[in-house]
Amino acid sequence: MWFKMHPWVFPAIIGAIGILYIFINIGAALVTKKIQARGSDHHVSGIPILGGIHLLIAGLISPIKWLAVFAALDYTIWMFLYVFFIYDRIVEHKPVEEIAEDKPAEDKKEE
């Protein structure tokens, strides 16, 4: 074959797209904060998790595999983990005493 691509070309392009998506998300968050500070309830949406996925893929197809760790730079991955796995457990957590007080009176008499 007369054309041979350097092993860093494709990972560099995908990584650059991932960094662009991360900057778009940060910009959207800053613009949303500015809009809501003026009293509006509108928001500007970014593209969550996509920048981190691009950086992960770029790192995994590059000659140096540990570059995939840079996918952790995307704050939306951490936000996703927080919202779906941690936040619900913190908000819905009640001490055992409060759960016992929430029982109907009929259940308390049976005990």
Backbone atoms as SQL, in Angstrom:
CREATE TABLE atoms (id INTEGER PRIMARY KEY, chain TEXT, resi INTEGER, resn TEXT, atom TEXT, x REAL, y REAL, z REAL);
INSERT INTO atoms VALUES
  (1, 'A', 1, 'MET', 'N', 0.849, -1.180, 0.000),
  (2, 'A', 1, 'MET', 'CA', 0.000, 0.000, 0.000),
  (3, 'A', 1, 'MET', 'C', 0.888, 1.234, 0.000),
  (4, 'A', 2, 'TRP', 'N', 0.566, 2.191, -0.817),
  (5, 'A', 2, 'TRP', 'CA', 1.416, 3.358, -0.981),
  (6, 'A', 2, 'TRP', 'C', 1.211, 4.393, 0.122),
  (7, 'A', 3, 'PHE', 'N', 0.094, 4.293, 0.859),
  (8, 'A', 3, 'PHE', 'CA', -0.190, 5.283, 1.896),
  (9, 'A', 3, 'PHE', 'C', -0.222, 4.596, 3.253),
  (10, 'A', 4, 'LYS', 'N', 0.591, 5.091, 4.159),
  (11, 'A', 4, 'LYS', 'CA', 0.588, 4.553, 5.511),
  (12, 'A', 4, 'LYS', 'C', 0.395, 5.716, 6.478),
  (13, 'A', 5, 'MET', 'N', -0.652, 5.617, 7.302),
  (14, 'A', 5, 'MET', 'CA', -0.957, 6.688, 8.236),
  (15, 'A', 5, 'MET', 'C', -0.135, 6.506, 9.513),
  (16, 'A', 6, 'HIS', 'N', 0.345, 7.602, 10.052),
  (17, 'A', 6, 'HIS', 'CA', 1.088, 7.580, 11.308),
  (18, 'A', 6, 'HIS', 'C', 0.150, 7.103, 12.418),
  (19, 'A', 7, 'PRO', 'N', 0.646, 6.331, 13.389),
  (20, 'A', 7, 'PRO', 'CA', -0.256, 5.766, 14.404),
  (21, 'A', 7, 'PRO', 'C', -0.891, 6.806, 15.330),
  (22, 'A', 8, 'TRP', 'N', -0.449, 8.044, 15.296),
  (23, 'A', 8, 'TRP', 'CA', -1.018, 9.059, 16.178),
  (24, 'A', 8, 'TRP', 'C', -2.061, 9.941, 15.499),
  (25, 'A', 9, 'VAL', 'N', -2.246, 9.809, 14.180),
  (26, 'A', 9, 'VAL', 'CA', -3.148, 10.718, 13.461),
  (27, 'A', 9, 'VAL', 'C', -4.595, 10.524, 13.904),
  (28, 'A', 10, 'PHE', 'N', -5.083, 9.322, 13.816),
  (29, 'A', 10, 'PHE', 'CA', -6.484, 9.058, 14.165),
  (30, 'A', 10, 'PHE', 'C', -6.771, 9.320, 15.647),
  (31, 'A', 11, 'PRO', 'N', -5.930, 8.851, 16.583),
  (32, 'A', 11, 'PRO', 'CA', -6.181, 9.186, 17.997),
  (33, 'A', 11, 'PRO', 'C', -6.120, 10.682, 18.281),
  (34, 'A', 12, 'ALA', 'N', -5.252, 11.401, 17.570),
  (35, 'A', 12, 'ALA', 'CA', -5.164, 12.851, 17.787),
  (36, 'A', 12, 'ALA', 'C', -6.430, 13.557, 17.316),
  (37, 'A', 13, 'ILE', 'N', -6.984, 13.120, 16.202),
  (38, 'A', 13, 'ILE', 'CA', -8.223, 13.732, 15.700),
  (39, 'A', 13, 'ILE', 'C', -9.378, 13.452, 16.658),
  (40, 'A', 14, 'ILE', 'N', -9.520, 12.203, 17.083),
  (41, 'A', 14, 'ILE', 'CA', -10.615, 11.855, 18.006),
  (42, 'A', 14, 'ILE', 'C', -10.416, 12.551, 19.356),
  (43, 'A', 15, 'GLY', 'N', -9.185, 12.634, 19.839),
  (44, 'A', 15, 'GLY', 'CA', -8.913, 13.327, 21.093),
  (45, 'A', 15, 'GLY', 'C', -9.209, 14.816, 21.007),
  (46, 'A', 16, 'ALA', 'N', -8.891, 15.428, 19.855),
  (47, 'A', 16, 'ALA', 'CA', -9.191, 16.848, 19.676),
  (48, 'A', 16, 'ALA', 'C', -10.700, 17.092, 19.671),
  (49, 'A', 17, 'ILE', 'N', -11.450, 16.194, 19.053),
  (50, 'A', 17, 'ILE', 'CA', -12.912, 16.310, 19.072),
  (51, 'A', 17, 'ILE', 'C', -13.427, 16.174, 20.500),
  (52, 'A', 18, 'GLY', 'N', -12.847, 15.250, 21.277),
  (53, 'A', 18, 'GLY', 'CA', -13.248, 15.073, 22.674),
  (54, 'A', 18, 'GLY', 'C', -12.976, 16.320, 23.503),
  (55, 'A', 19, 'ILE', 'N', -11.815, 16.928, 23.302),
  (56, 'A', 19, 'ILE', 'CA', -11.492, 18.161, 24.034),
  (57, 'A', 19, 'ILE', 'C', -12.440, 19.283, 23.627),
  (58, 'A', 20, 'LEU', 'N', -12.797, 19.345, 22.347),
  (59, 'A', 20, 'LEU', 'CA', -13.764, 20.342, 21.888),
  (60, 'A', 20, 'LEU', 'C', -15.103, 20.160, 22.593),
  (61, 'A', 21, 'TYR', 'N', -15.571, 18.909, 22.710),
  (62, 'A', 21, 'TYR', 'CA', -16.831, 18.649, 23.408),
  (63, 'A', 21, 'TYR', 'C', -16.750, 19.044, 24.890),
  (64, 'A', 22, 'ILE', 'N', -15.622, 18.805, 25.514),
  (65, 'A', 22, 'ILE', 'CA', -15.465, 19.195, 26.921),
  (66, 'A', 22, 'ILE', 'C', -15.534, 20.713, 27.061),
  (67, 'A', 23, 'PHE', 'N', -14.877, 21.444, 26.153),
  (68, 'A', 23, 'PHE', 'CA', -14.947, 22.909, 26.198),
  (69, 'A', 23, 'PHE', 'C', -16.361, 23.407, 25.933),
  (70, 'A', 24, 'ILE', 'N', -17.092, 22.744, 25.043),
  (71, 'A', 24, 'ILE', 'CA', -18.486, 23.126, 24.785),
  (72, 'A', 24, 'ILE', 'C', -19.324, 22.929, 26.049),
  (73, 'A', 25, 'ASN', 'N', -19.115, 21.829, 26.762),
  (74, 'A', 25, 'ASN', 'CA', -19.863, 21.585, 28.002),
  (75, 'A', 25, 'ASN', 'C', -19.550, 22.632, 29.062),
  (76, 'A', 26, 'ILE', 'N', -18.277, 22.986, 29.198),
  (77, 'A', 26, 'ILE', 'CA', -17.901, 24.005, 30.181),
  (78, 'A', 26, 'ILE', 'C', -18.505, 25.355, 29.797),
  (79, 'A', 27, 'GLY', 'N', -18.447, 25.697, 28.516),
  (80, 'A', 27, 'GLY', 'CA', -19.050, 26.950, 28.051),
  (81, 'A', 27, 'GLY', 'C', -20.550, 26.978, 28.274),
  (82, 'A', 28, 'ALA', 'N', -21.222, 25.851, 28.013),
  (83, 'A', 28, 'ALA', 'CA', -22.668, 25.784, 28.235),
  (84, 'A', 28, 'ALA', 'C', -23.000, 25.954, 29.706),
  (85, 'A', 29, 'ALA', 'N', -22.195, 25.373, 30.581),
  (86, 'A', 29, 'ALA', 'CA', -22.439, 25.524, 32.018),
  (87, 'A', 29, 'ALA', 'C', -22.261, 26.976, 32.453),
  (88, 'A', 30, 'LEU', 'N', -21.241, 27.644, 31.935),
  (89, 'A', 30, 'LEU', 'CA', -21.011, 29.047, 32.308),
  (90, 'A', 30, 'LEU', 'C', -22.111, 29.954, 31.774),
  (91, 'A', 31, 'VAL', 'N', -22.553, 29.718, 30.544),
  (92, 'A', 31, 'VAL', 'CA', -23.623, 30.532, 29.972),
  (93, 'A', 31, 'VAL', 'C', -24.924, 30.302, 30.732),
  (94, 'A', 32, 'THR', 'N', -25.202, 29.058, 31.090),
  (95, 'A', 32, 'THR', 'CA', -26.409, 28.755, 31.865),
  (96, 'A', 32, 'THR', 'C', -26.378, 29.455, 33.212),
  (97, 'A', 33, 'LYS', 'N', -25.223, 29.449, 33.856),
  (98, 'A', 33, 'LYS', 'CA', -25.103, 30.128, 35.150),
  (99, 'A', 33, 'LYS', 'C', -25.355, 31.624, 34.996),
  (100, 'A', 34, 'LYS', 'N', -24.847, 32.208, 33.921),
  (101, 'A', 34, 'LYS', 'CA', -25.041, 33.635, 33.686),
  (102, 'A', 34, 'LYS', 'C', -26.510, 33.953, 33.393),
  (103, 'A', 35, 'ILE', 'N', -27.162, 33.107, 32.600),
  (104, 'A', 35, 'ILE', 'CA', -28.578, 33.318, 32.265),
  (105, 'A', 35, 'ILE', 'C', -29.453, 33.180, 33.502),
  (106, 'A', 36, 'GLN', 'N', -29.187, 32.173, 34.320),
  (107, 'A', 36, 'GLN', 'CA', -30.015, 31.952, 35.504),
  (108, 'A', 36, 'GLN', 'C', -29.741, 32.973, 36.593),
  (109, 'A', 37, 'ALA', 'N', -28.577, 33.613, 36.582),
  (110, 'A', 37, 'ALA', 'CA', -28.297, 34.677, 37.549),
  (111, 'A', 37, 'ALA', 'C', -29.167, 35.894, 37.274),
  (112, 'A', 38, 'ARG', 'N', -29.594, 36.059, 36.038),
  (113, 'A', 38, 'ARG', 'CA', -30.479, 37.172, 35.685),
  (114, 'A', 38, 'ARG', 'C', -31.940, 36.881, 35.998),
  (115, 'A', 39, 'GLY', 'N', -32.219, 35.686, 36.514),
  (116, 'A', 39, 'GLY', 'CA', -33.585, 35.366, 36.908),
  (117, 'A', 39, 'GLY', 'C', -34.333, 34.512, 35.910),
  (118, 'A', 40, 'SER', 'N', -33.719, 34.097, 34.845),
  (119, 'A', 40, 'SER', 'CA', -34.384, 33.257, 33.858),
  (120, 'A', 40, 'SER', 'C', -34.290, 31.791, 34.280),
  (121, 'A', 41, 'ASP', 'N', -35.261, 31.000, 33.836),
  (122, 'A', 41, 'ASP', 'CA', -35.199, 29.574, 34.142),
  (123, 'A', 41, 'ASP', 'C', -34.734, 28.767, 32.937),
  (124, 'A', 42, 'HIS', 'N', -34.247, 29.437, 31.899),
  (125, 'A', 42, 'HIS', 'CA', -33.732, 28.751, 30.717),
  (126, 'A', 42, 'HIS', 'C', -32.334, 28.211, 30.983),
  (127, 'A', 43, 'HIS', 'N', -31.929, 27.259, 30.170),
  (128, 'A', 43, 'HIS', 'CA', -30.584, 26.717, 30.283),
  (129, 'A', 43, 'HIS', 'C', -30.034, 26.380, 28.896),
  (130, 'A', 44, 'VAL', 'N', -28.724, 26.353, 28.795),
  (131, 'A', 44, 'VAL', 'CA', -28.038, 25.967, 27.568),
  (132, 'A', 44, 'VAL', 'C', -27.486, 24.573, 27.800),
  (133, 'A', 45, 'SER', 'N', -27.814, 23.655, 26.920),
  (134, 'A', 45, 'SER', 'CA', -27.414, 22.269, 27.112),
  (135, 'A', 45, 'SER', 'C', -26.147, 21.958, 26.329),
  (136, 'A', 46, 'GLY', 'N', -25.244, 21.270, 26.977),
  (137, 'A', 46, 'GLY', 'CA', -24.054, 20.777, 26.305),
  (138, 'A', 46, 'GLY', 'C', -24.304, 19.357, 25.819),
  (139, 'A', 47, 'ILE', 'N', -23.228, 18.654, 25.537),
  (140, 'A', 47, 'ILE', 'CA', -23.333, 17.263, 25.117),
  (141, 'A', 47, 'ILE', 'C', -22.622, 16.440, 26.179),
  (142, 'A', 48, 'PRO', 'N', -23.340, 15.999, 27.227),
  (143, 'A', 48, 'PRO', 'CA', -22.670, 15.326, 28.330),
  (144, 'A', 48, 'PRO', 'C', -22.072, 13.973, 27.947),
  (145, 'A', 49, 'ILE', 'N', -20.975, 13.653, 28.560),
  (146, 'A', 49, 'ILE', 'CA', -20.252, 12.384, 28.492),
  (147, 'A', 49, 'ILE', 'C', -19.562, 12.148, 27.142),
  (148, 'A', 50, 'LEU', 'N', -19.969, 12.827, 26.088),
  (149, 'A', 50, 'LEU', 'CA', -19.419, 12.548, 24.766),
  (150, 'A', 50, 'LEU', 'C', -17.935, 12.905, 24.669),
  (151, 'A', 51, 'GLY', 'N', -17.514, 13.989, 25.300),
  (152, 'A', 51, 'GLY', 'CA', -16.095, 14.343, 25.285),
  (153, 'A', 51, 'GLY', 'C', -15.242, 13.297, 25.980),
  (154, 'A', 52, 'GLY', 'N', -15.724, 12.803, 27.101),
  (155, 'A', 52, 'GLY', 'CA', -14.992, 11.761, 27.820),
  (156, 'A', 52, 'GLY', 'C', -14.917, 10.470, 27.043),
  (157, 'A', 53, 'ILE', 'N', -15.996, 10.133, 26.342),
  (158, 'A', 53, 'ILE', 'CA', -15.985, 8.912, 25.530),
  (159, 'A', 53, 'ILE', 'C', -14.981, 9.040, 24.393),
  (160, 'A', 54, 'HIS', 'N', -14.929, 10.208, 23.758),
  (161, 'A', 54, 'HIS', 'CA', -13.952, 10.422, 22.686),
  (162, 'A', 54, 'HIS', 'C', -12.522, 10.319, 23.216),
  (163, 'A', 55, 'LEU', 'N', -12.260, 10.923, 24.376),
  (164, 'A', 55, 'LEU', 'CA', -10.914, 10.827, 24.944),
  (165, 'A', 55, 'LEU', 'C', -10.575, 9.388, 25.329),
  (166, 'A', 56, 'LEU', 'N', -11.551, 8.650, 25.819),
  (167, 'A', 56, 'LEU', 'CA', -11.322, 7.246, 26.170),
  (168, 'A', 56, 'LEU', 'C', -10.972, 6.422, 24.933),
  (169, 'A', 57, 'ILE', 'N', -11.736, 6.600, 23.866),
  (170, 'A', 57, 'ILE', 'CA', -11.466, 5.867, 22.626),
  (171, 'A', 57, 'ILE', 'C', -10.116, 6.267, 22.047),
  (172, 'A', 58, 'ALA', 'N', -9.825, 7.577, 22.046),
  (173, 'A', 58, 'ALA', 'CA', -8.537, 8.038, 21.515),
  (174, 'A', 58, 'ALA', 'C', -7.385, 7.447, 22.309),
  (175, 'A', 59, 'GLY', 'N', -7.523, 7.369, 23.613),
  (176, 'A', 59, 'GLY', 'CA', -6.461, 6.788, 24.427),
  (177, 'A', 59, 'GLY', 'C', -6.293, 5.298, 24.200),
  (178, 'A', 60, 'LEU', 'N', -7.408, 4.609, 23.997),
  (179, 'A', 60, 'LEU', 'CA', -7.330, 3.160, 23.823),
  (180, 'A', 60, 'LEU', 'C', -6.790, 2.745, 22.451),
  (181, 'A', 61, 'ILE', 'N', -6.987, 3.579, 21.426),
  (182, 'A', 61, 'ILE', 'CA', -6.457, 3.219, 20.108),
  (183, 'A', 61, 'ILE', 'C', -5.080, 3.830, 19.854),
  (184, 'A', 62, 'SER', 'N', -4.587, 4.637, 20.781),
  (185, 'A', 62, 'SER', 'CA', -3.260, 5.226, 20.620),
  (186, 'A', 62, 'SER', 'C', -2.187, 4.207, 21.001),
  (187, 'A', 63, 'PRO', 'N', -0.946, 4.454, 20.597),
  (188, 'A', 63, 'PRO', 'CA', 0.132, 3.536, 20.979),
  (189, 'A', 63, 'PRO', 'C', 0.400, 3.509, 22.486),
  (190, 'A', 64, 'ILE', 'N', 0.074, 4.568, 23.197),
  (191, 'A', 64, 'ILE', 'CA', 0.273, 4.623, 24.647),
  (192, 'A', 64, 'ILE', 'C', -1.109, 4.542, 25.300),
  (193, 'A', 65, 'LYS', 'N', -1.447, 3.377, 25.819),
  (194, 'A', 65, 'LYS', 'CA', -2.808, 3.104, 26.302),
  (195, 'A', 65, 'LYS', 'C', -3.199, 3.874, 27.559),
  (196, 'A', 66, 'TRP', 'N', -2.247, 4.261, 28.391),
  (197, 'A', 66, 'TRP', 'CA', -2.618, 4.933, 29.629),
  (198, 'A', 66, 'TRP', 'C', -3.171, 6.333, 29.372),
  (199, 'A', 67, 'LEU', 'N', -3.084, 6.817, 28.151),
  (200, 'A', 67, 'LEU', 'CA', -3.679, 8.114, 27.829),
  (201, 'A', 67, 'LEU', 'C', -5.206, 8.077, 27.936),
  (202, 'A', 68, 'ALA', 'N', -5.774, 6.892, 27.980),
  (203, 'A', 68, 'ALA', 'CA', -7.222, 6.760, 28.155),
  (204, 'A', 68, 'ALA', 'C', -7.664, 7.304, 29.507),
  (205, 'A', 69, 'VAL', 'N', -6.743, 7.433, 30.448),
  (206, 'A', 69, 'VAL', 'CA', -7.073, 7.975, 31.769),
  (207, 'A', 69, 'VAL', 'C', -7.534, 9.429, 31.658),
  (208, 'A', 70, 'PHE', 'N', -7.124, 10.116, 30.591),
  (209, 'A', 70, 'PHE', 'CA', -7.540, 11.504, 30.410),
  (210, 'A', 70, 'PHE', 'C', -9.047, 11.641, 30.196),
  (211, 'A', 71, 'ALA', 'N', -9.741, 10.545, 29.981),
  (212, 'A', 71, 'ALA', 'CA', -11.201, 10.594, 29.883),
  (213, 'A', 71, 'ALA', 'C', -11.807, 11.062, 31.201),
  (214, 'A', 72, 'ALA', 'N', -11.085, 10.895, 32.295),
  (215, 'A', 72, 'ALA', 'CA', -11.578, 11.348, 33.607),
  (216, 'A', 72, 'ALA', 'C', -11.609, 12.867, 33.706),
  (217, 'A', 73, 'LEU', 'N', -11.050, 13.581, 32.725),
  (218, 'A', 73, 'LEU', 'CA', -11.118, 15.042, 32.725),
  (219, 'A', 73, 'LEU', 'C', -12.524, 15.555, 32.466),
  (220, 'A', 74, 'ASP', 'N', -13.345, 14.753, 31.840),
  (221, 'A', 74, 'ASP', 'CA', -14.706, 15.168, 31.534),
  (222, 'A', 74, 'ASP', 'C', -15.540, 15.140, 32.812),
  (223, 'A', 75, 'TYR', 'N', -15.911, 16.309, 33.287),
  (224, 'A', 75, 'TYR', 'CA', -16.645, 16.390, 34.552),
  (225, 'A', 75, 'TYR', 'C', -18.032, 15.789, 34.451),
  (226, 'A', 76, 'THR', 'N', -18.577, 15.662, 33.246),
  (227, 'A', 76, 'THR', 'CA', -19.932, 15.117, 33.130),
  (228, 'A', 76, 'THR', 'C', -19.968, 13.628, 33.447),
  (229, 'A', 77, 'ILE', 'N', -18.845, 12.932, 33.288),
  (230, 'A', 77, 'ILE', 'CA', -18.800, 11.522, 33.694),
  (231, 'A', 77, 'ILE', 'C', -18.957, 11.425, 35.206),
  (232, 'A', 78, 'TRP', 'N', -18.253, 12.289, 35.934),
  (233, 'A', 78, 'TRP', 'CA', -18.358, 12.299, 37.397),
  (234, 'A', 78, 'TRP', 'C', -19.746, 12.762, 37.832),
  (235, 'A', 79, 'MET', 'N', -20.311, 13.720, 37.091),
  (236, 'A', 79, 'MET', 'CA', -21.650, 14.199, 37.402),
  (237, 'A', 79, 'MET', 'C', -22.671, 13.071, 37.196),
  (238, 'A', 80, 'PHE', 'N', -22.512, 12.299, 36.129),
  (239, 'A', 80, 'PHE', 'CA', -23.397, 11.168, 35.859),
  (240, 'A', 80, 'PHE', 'C', -23.330, 10.150, 36.993),
  (241, 'A', 81, 'LEU', 'N', -22.118, 9.803, 37.407),
  (242, 'A', 81, 'LEU', 'CA', -21.960, 8.845, 38.496),
  (243, 'A', 81, 'LEU', 'C', -22.580, 9.366, 39.793),
  (244, 'A', 82, 'TYR', 'N', -22.396, 10.659, 40.065),
  (245, 'A', 82, 'TYR', 'CA', -22.941, 11.251, 41.285),
  (246, 'A', 82, 'TYR', 'C', -24.469, 11.224, 41.264),
  (247, 'A', 83, 'VAL', 'N', -25.055, 11.665, 40.164),
  (248, 'A', 83, 'VAL', 'CA', -26.513, 11.782, 40.101),
  (249, 'A', 83, 'VAL', 'C', -27.195, 10.424, 40.172),
  (250, 'A', 84, 'PHE', 'N', -26.671, 9.443, 39.463),
  (251, 'A', 84, 'PHE', 'CA', -27.372, 8.162, 39.379),
  (252, 'A', 84, 'PHE', 'C', -27.012, 7.172, 40.483),
  (253, 'A', 85, 'PHE', 'N', -25.853, 7.327, 41.111),
  (254, 'A', 85, 'PHE', 'CA', -25.457, 6.318, 42.082),
  (255, 'A', 85, 'PHE', 'C', -25.307, 6.848, 43.507),
  (256, 'A', 86, 'ILE', 'N', -25.005, 8.113, 43.696),
  (257, 'A', 86, 'ILE', 'CA', -24.719, 8.626, 45.028),
  (258, 'A', 86, 'ILE', 'C', -25.837, 9.529, 45.543),
  (259, 'A', 87, 'TYR', 'N', -26.334, 10.453, 44.737),
  (260, 'A', 87, 'TYR', 'CA', -27.286, 11.462, 45.187),
  (261, 'A', 87, 'TYR', 'C', -28.563, 10.844, 45.747),
  (262, 'A', 88, 'ASP', 'N', -29.123, 9.844, 45.065),
  (263, 'A', 88, 'ASP', 'CA', -30.365, 9.222, 45.538),
  (264, 'A', 88, 'ASP', 'C', -30.190, 8.580, 46.903),
  (265, 'A', 89, 'ARG', 'N', -29.057, 8.000, 47.145),
  (266, 'A', 89, 'ARG', 'CA', -28.832, 7.349, 48.428),
  (267, 'A', 89, 'ARG', 'C', -28.638, 8.363, 49.546),
  (268, 'A', 90, 'ILE', 'N', -28.089, 9.524, 49.220),
  (269, 'A', 90, 'ILE', 'CA', -27.903, 10.562, 50.235),
  (270, 'A', 90, 'ILE', 'C', -29.241, 11.214, 50.568),
  (271, 'A', 91, 'VAL', 'N', -30.028, 11.547, 49.550),
  (272, 'A', 91, 'VAL', 'CA', -31.289, 12.250, 49.764),
  (273, 'A', 91, 'VAL', 'C', -32.322, 11.343, 50.416),
  (274, 'A', 92, 'GLU', 'N', -32.428, 10.096, 49.981),
  (275, 'A', 92, 'GLU', 'CA', -33.451, 9.212, 50.494),
  (276, 'A', 92, 'GLU', 'C', -33.042, 8.482, 51.769),
  (277, 'A', 93, 'HIS', 'N', -31.860, 8.709, 52.247),
  (278, 'A', 93, 'HIS', 'CA', -31.397, 8.019, 53.448),
  (279, 'A', 93, 'HIS', 'C', -32.101, 8.593, 54.665),
  (280, 'A', 94, 'LYS', 'N', -32.707, 7.715, 55.428),
  (281, 'A', 94, 'LYS', 'CA', -33.343, 8.110, 56.681),
  (282, 'A', 94, 'LYS', 'C', -32.784, 7.222, 57.783),
  (283, 'A', 95, 'PRO', 'N', -32.609, 7.775, 58.959),
  (284, 'A', 95, 'PRO', 'CA', -32.205, 6.914, 60.077),
  (285, 'A', 95, 'PRO', 'C', -33.304, 5.908, 60.394),
  (286, 'A', 96, 'VAL', 'N', -32.952, 4.840, 61.064),
  (287, 'A', 96, 'VAL', 'CA', -33.891, 3.766, 61.376),
  (288, 'A', 96, 'VAL', 'C', -35.050, 4.278, 62.230),
  (289, 'A', 97, 'GLU', 'N', -34.781, 5.223, 63.139),
  (290, 'A', 97, 'GLU', 'CA', -35.833, 5.750, 64.006),
  (291, 'A', 97, 'GLU', 'C', -36.915, 6.460, 63.199),
  (292, 'A', 98, 'GLU', 'N', -36.523, 7.238, 62.168),
  (293, 'A', 98, 'GLU', 'CA', -37.516, 7.946, 61.360),
  (294, 'A', 98, 'GLU', 'C', -38.345, 6.972, 60.547),
  (295, 'A', 99, 'ILE', 'N', -37.748, 5.900, 60.070),
  (296, 'A', 99, 'ILE', 'CA', -38.493, 4.908, 59.304),
  (297, 'A', 99, 'ILE', 'C', -39.535, 4.243, 60.206),
  (298, 'A', 100, 'ALA', 'N', -39.173, 3.963, 61.452),
  (299, 'A', 100, 'ALA', 'CA', -40.114, 3.345, 62.390),
  (300, 'A', 100, 'ALA', 'C', -41.266, 4.301, 62.706),
  (301, 'A', 101, 'GLU', 'N', -40.990, 5.613, 62.764),
  (302, 'A', 101, 'GLU', 'CA', -42.041, 6.592, 63.052),
  (303, 'A', 101, 'GLU', 'C', -42.970, 6.779, 61.875),
  (304, 'A', 102, 'ASP', 'N', -42.514, 6.490, 60.652),
  (305, 'A', 102, 'ASP', 'CA', -43.345, 6.648, 59.466),
  (306, 'A', 102, 'ASP', 'C', -44.365, 5.532, 59.293),
  (307, 'A', 103, 'LYS', 'N', -44.249, 4.450, 60.063),
  (308, 'A', 103, 'LYS', 'CA', -45.187, 3.335, 59.935),
  (309, 'A', 103, 'LYS', 'C', -46.570, 3.785, 60.402),
  (310, 'A', 104, 'PRO', 'N', -47.616, 3.243, 59.801),
  (311, 'A', 104, 'PRO', 'CA', -48.970, 3.556, 60.264),
  (312, 'A', 104, 'PRO', 'C', -49.196, 3.036, 61.674),
  (313, 'A', 105, 'ALA', 'N', -50.188, 3.584, 62.353),
  (314, 'A', 105, 'ALA', 'CA', -50.481, 3.219, 63.738),
  (315, 'A', 105, 'ALA', 'C', -50.850, 1.747, 63.874),
  (316, 'A', 106, 'GLU', 'N', -51.487, 1.160, 62.871),
  (317, 'A', 106, 'GLU', 'CA', -51.876, -0.239, 62.925),
  (318, 'A', 106, 'GLU', 'C', -50.649, -1.144, 63.017),
  (319, 'A', 107, 'ASP', 'N', -49.624, -0.818, 62.260),
  (320, 'A', 107, 'ASP', 'CA', -48.411, -1.627, 62.285),
  (321, 'A', 107, 'ASP', 'C', -47.722, -1.551, 63.638),
  (322, 'A', 108, 'LYS', 'N', -47.768, -0.403, 64.279),
  (323, 'A', 108, 'LYS', 'CA', -47.114, -0.249, 65.578),
  (324, 'A', 108, 'LYS', 'C', -47.832, -1.079, 66.652),
  (325, 'A', 109, 'LYS', 'N', -49.156, -1.214, 66.549),
  (326, 'A', 109, 'LYS', 'CA', -49.900, -1.976, 67.538),
  (327, 'A', 109, 'LYS', 'C', -49.598, -3.462, 67.421),
  (328, 'A', 110, 'GLU', 'N', -49.338, -3.927, 66.205),
  (329, 'A', 110, 'GLU', 'CA', -49.084, -5.355, 65.999),
  (330, 'A', 110, 'GLU', 'C', -47.736, -5.790, 66.562),
  (331, 'A', 111, 'GLU', 'N', -46.807, -4.886, 66.681),
  (332, 'A', 111, 'GLU', 'CA', -45.479, -5.215, 67.195),
  (333, 'A', 111, 'GLU', 'C', -45.529, -5.401, 68.622);
